Amino acid sequence: MADTTLPANALMPLLDKSFRLAFPFLVALAVGAAILLIIGENPFDVYALMAQESFGSLRRSSATLSAATPLLFTSVATAICFRTGVFNVGVEGAFVLGGISAAFVGFTLPVYFGSAIIPLAFAFAALVGAAWLYIPGLLLARYKVDEVVSTLMLNFVAFGISGYLVNGPLLSRESGNNVTPLVHEIAQLPRLLPPSTLHAGFIVGLLVVAAYALWVKRTPSGFESALVGFSQRFARAVGISIPATIILVMVLSGLVAGLGGGSHALGQLHRFADGFSPGFGFTGMAVALLARNSPLGIIFGSILFGALASSGTTVQLFSDIPLDLVNIIEGTVMIFAVVELGRITLFRRSVRS
């Protein structure tokens, strides 16, 4: 009988990759455990409670997936740029502007447009998001303006624009509470598991991840963007236009972020409100870094961070644990996700030996 077991050398790369993906989260859990011990809490009890509140029932699992939905969009939007070597931190701004754009279409278009309002709102949100990140893409491609600075500054501009609109011309006259009017009922994304808040935007997010995977693996532009991220000098030598690639990935990133904002407005809030995003764009960066821009890793990472967000809120009701613990875990994951582990990975050492 033929031996079907994999040789050790074939398993090592898989184990090495798994270790790289798990390492930042394990370190984050260790840091969180140390803080819990300092304040006199049992880390095992707290983490068990968080796991129970995240996945302990269908209702809790639905809440976790609902919290993960915007992260599917923002992490893909971030990964599109990261794999090209463009450190785009402007996804948050495009997400917010996409949200207010979709809400505007959702409550402005006449009801007789029917279910067509939803795709029109998504299209407008994607267009606004793409146009917004085209600006720093052009600045980087043509004038070598640092993308970290330009996208970060544009986030503040986006917050200012949306804040003015939601407190001014788009302010709801009924509530007057820093919100827009509700979108038409026919423009609201359907709930998947009512009465939970999980909505059809989760399915749209999964489709976006699938489209990202196809773009990465099956399209010339996806391959070219990876080459640019690997070596701009080599990419230029084989005839790839670096400026065109940079602009393309920034526009695609804005498009996906705008879709995410539209999904959140139409599916979760059914309007736009001041404080629309509690930092989905920045959390999406952590997910993309943790996943190493992998489509499958993005799905698992989004669900993981969604679990942290949903459980962190409810854990406060049953203990004295502050919600800041979740922020500490997320920040630690982001820090260690960018650490180059090649020199400390035991699996690689064993392969070399």
Disulfide bonds with the S-S distance in Angstrom:
none
